[in-house]
Every structure is written in C-alpha cells, then in structure tokens.
Amino acid sequence: MTFDGRVIMHVAGLHAIGSLGAIRYLTSHIAQLFGEADADVSWSGIVRAEYIGLEIQAADLLSGPHAW
C-alpha cells in the first residue's frame, strides 16, 4: 500500500521467530510480490518458516499475495 508516495509494510508472526522468517522471505522476493500485486492495493500473504533454535532454515510463501 502506498501513502504519500511511501510503501507501508506490516509484518506479524505467530511468534517472533515467525516474523523473522517472513522478513527473510520478503528480502528475497519483494520485487516479485510487488510485481504480482497492484501497488495501489493493500495485500497480504502467509509465509511458512522453518528454524532450528533462532536460525531460519527456510521460508516459503504458502498463500498470496491476496488483495483486500
């Protein structure tokens, strides 16, 4: 979503480590996601993260991007 020419992104996980997994996914795939979603529309998605201790092992998009 854009606001005054800025992109606003909210990241939330069921646990803090889940938020880190979502950020890991986004850092590698943000251009692709913005290409699939209309820049003027808010959208959401679900990211699944695998981790050992506090180290993210993998992060995958399960669903999205979904405009709302």
KATATA-V389594 format. One record per run of one state. SS is the DSSP state (H for helix, E for strand, L for the rest). FROM is the first residue (numbers start at 1). LEN is the number of residues. Records with the same first field share a line. If there is no record, write none. Layout:
BEGIN
SS->FROM-LEN ; FROM-LEN
END
This chain:
BEGIN
L->1-1 ; 4-2 ; 8-8 ; 37-6 ; 53-2 ; 68-1
E->2-2 ; 6-2 ; 43-10 ; 55-13
H->16-21
END
